[in-house]
Amino acid sequence: MTRAEDSAGVDGQRRRALATIFWSAVAVASAAIVAPLATYFATPLLRRRKLPRVRVLAVAELPPGEPQRVEFMLRRRDGWITETARRTAWVVRQADGGVTVFDPRCTHLGCAYHWHAASRQFLCPCHNGLYDIEGRVVGGPPPRPLDTYATAVEDGVLYVVPVPRQVS
Amino acid sequence: MRGSESFGNWLDERLGTRAVARALFARRLPRGLGWIYTLGSVSLFLFLMQAASGFLLATSYVPAPDQAFDSVRYISEEVKLGSFVRGLHVWGASAMVLAVSLHMLRTFLTGAYTYPRELTWVGGLFLLALVLAFGFTGYLLPWNQKAYWATQVGTRIAELVPFAGAALARLLRGGDELGAQTLTRFYAIHVLLLPALAGGLIAVHLFMVVKQGISAPPRRGDPTPWGGDPPAARHVARAHYQALKEEGQPFYPHVLVKDAIAALVVLGILYVLAWRFPPEIGEIADPTEASFNPRPEWYFLWLFQLLKYFPGRLEVVGAIVLPAIAALALIVLPFADRSRKRHPLDRRYASAAALAGVLAITGLTVAGARSPLISAYVPPPPAVATGGRIFRDLHCDSCHSIGGRGGMVGPDLALDAPARDALWMRAHFQSPTSVVPGSPMPAFGLLDDEIDAVIAYLDEVRGGGPPSDRAPRLYRRYCSECHALAGRGGDKGPNLDGIGSARTRSFLHRYIEDPKSLLTHSRMPVMLAPEGPLSHAQIEDIARYLATLREPSAAPRPAQEDSDEGS
C-alpha cells in the first residue's frame, strides 16, 4: 500500500505519524474490548466451584459403632437454576469418636449397598461386595474402599459435602 | 519479515487481497471530512461491539419466563465482569440509536443523500429501523417489570395498525397474551433475524460508501453540480467529485485515524457508563402487579409521549400515521429533492424542517421523561422479592398463612414472626427440630443466601421487624394530629386502623419521607421535627409501627377506598 510519492518527505512523515496513531488506537480499543469479554467468557475457569455443604444431623443422634442411613435434601446451584435433590449417605460414628460419611454407592458398579447388622458388614446385593465398618473391602469384586464425603462438625452438628472422594 | 511478505504474496495470488486492500484503504476522499463524518464508523464499531457482547450474554441467558430473569441476574451477579459486559450492551444500544440518528442528521443537513447516494440513504433508513427493532426486542429479554410492561405497551401500539393490527400484535406476541411465546419470539428475532438482516444491509451500505465515496463537505454558496437528469448533469457531477478526490487524502490513514479516535472516545464513554451505572436487574415480571408504571426505553419515549396528545380513536394518528408519514417522507426525500445547493445554510427550509424534527423529538422525550408516575409503586428490596419467590416455589403457604391466606398447619407468619429474631430463624430453617423439638416442618436445605432472602421476606411481611419502643410516641407526635387510630386522633387524613394490611413497610416509609413522590395529589406535608426533617431511623420506626397495625379479622381486607388523600 505504500506509495512511492508518499513514503518520502513531509507527506511521508505525516502519513507515518497518522498510521502510528491509528494502529495505537486500534490496539487500545481491541485490548479494552477483548479483555473484559474474554474474562466474561472465562468465568468457568476463573471461578472456584463452590461445593455445597449440607447439614445432616446432630452427632449426638448417632449411636456409636452403628452405621445409620441418612436422607437429606441437597439444594444446589447450577448456574442460575437452584435445584433440590433428595440424597442419602451412610454415617458411622467410629469408635474413636470421629465421624465417617460414605457415599451410598458400591465402588464396583454403583449399586446401593446396606448394613448387614448380623455380620457387621456393608453388603452390596448386586455382586456380594463386602466392606467393613471403616469402608475397607473384605470380599467380592469392589476395586477400592467405599468413597467418602468431606465432613465437618460444628456445634455438635454434622455437615457433609456430598461429593464422593476416593479413599486410596 | 520475508516469511510474512511471501505469505502476503501467496494470499494475493489466490484471493487478490492487494487489489481489495488498495480499493478499500488507498482510495482517495475529498478533503475537509471533519469529526462529524466519523459517526458512520462509530455506528459500525458499536454494531460490532453489540455483536460481541451480545454473543457473550447469550452464553448464559435462557429465553423462558421461569429462567430469563434468573439468568440475567446470574449474569449481573455471578459472571466475572458480567454486570459490566451487560452494561456495555445496554449502554451500547443507546449509543447506537444516538450514533445512527446523528449520522442520519448529518447526512440530511449536508444533502449527502443526493445523486449518486440515494440508495445509501434508503439503506441507512432501514438500518435505523433495524436498530430500533433491536432495542425493542432486546428490552424484553431481562423479563423484569420494566421489560414486561414496556413490551405490553409496545405490542398494544401494534394493535392500532389499521386492519392488520390485531393479527400483527398476535404475531408479535405469539398469542393473545404476553408470555413464553413472546419471549422466544423476541429472542429469536433479536439474536438471529435482526443480526442477519443488519449484517447484510451494513455490507451493502459499506459497499455503496466505498463505491461512491463519501460526499464532499458542502461549501457555502457553492452549488455542487447536481446529478439527476439529464445525463449530462450526472456526468458533470461525477467529474466534479472525481476532481475533489484527486486532490484529496487517502482513506488510510488520513481519514481512518479520525474514525479510530472517535470510536475510542465512544468506547471510553461506554466504559464509564457501564462501570458507574450498571443496568439494573429490577424485579421479575409480574402480570398481576397492576401498580407498576410502564415506561419504554428513552429512545421510544417520544412516541410514548406523543400518544398522550391523541386520545381515544385518534390514537392511531399519533402511533401509526404520523411516524409512517415521517418514514415515507424520509424514504422519498433523495428522489424528490431537486435543490442544487447542499450547504445547510443554503437550504433554509430543509434545515428548518430538520431542526423542527429534532426539537420535536427532543421535546417529546423530555416531556415523557418528566411526566409524573401515575401509580404509587415502591418496589420491594431485592432480597424481599427473592424471598417471596422462594416462599412460593417451596409452597410454604400450604402450611403457613400470611394475614389469613394459606394453610393452617404451621403458625400464621404475619402474626407469629415478630417474636423471632434472625438467629432463631436461621437455625430454624437449617433444622426446624433443633429449635422447635418435634416440629413437623421439613428441612428444605436452603442455601445460606436463600435463608437470608426468606428472612428478609418474612420481615417485610410482618412490617420490617419490630418497631422500637419510641415508635408510638413518634406516631402521636407527628401523625395523630391528622390521623385517627382506634378512634383517637384528627380527621384531616384517613383513619389508619389496619393500614398494615393494605400497605407494606417499604411503601409507608417512602410515603412518610416524601408523600408527593408516591401520590402526586397527596395533601400530607413532609413531616418536620424541630431540628429538621425526620431522620431515616425515625421514619423507619413509624413505618414499622404502622405496618404492624393489621386488620383484626384474618380475612383479606375487602376492597378498600383509594387512600389518595394520604396515609
Interface residues (C-beta under 8 A of the other chain):
Chain A: M1 R3 D6 R15 L18 A19 I21 F22 A25 V26 V28 A29 A32 I33 P36 L37 T39 Y40 F41 A42 T43 L46 R47 P52 V54 R55 A58 F72 M73 L74 R75 R76 R77 G79 W80 I81 T82 T84 V157
Chain B: A21 R22 F25 A26 F45 M49 A52 S53 L56 T59 S60 V62 Q67 D70 S71 R73 Y74 E78 V79 K80 L81 G82 F84 V85 L88 P250 Y252 P253 H254 L256 V257 A260 I261 A263 L264 L267 Y271 Q430 S431 S434 P442 A443 F444 G445 L446 L447 E450
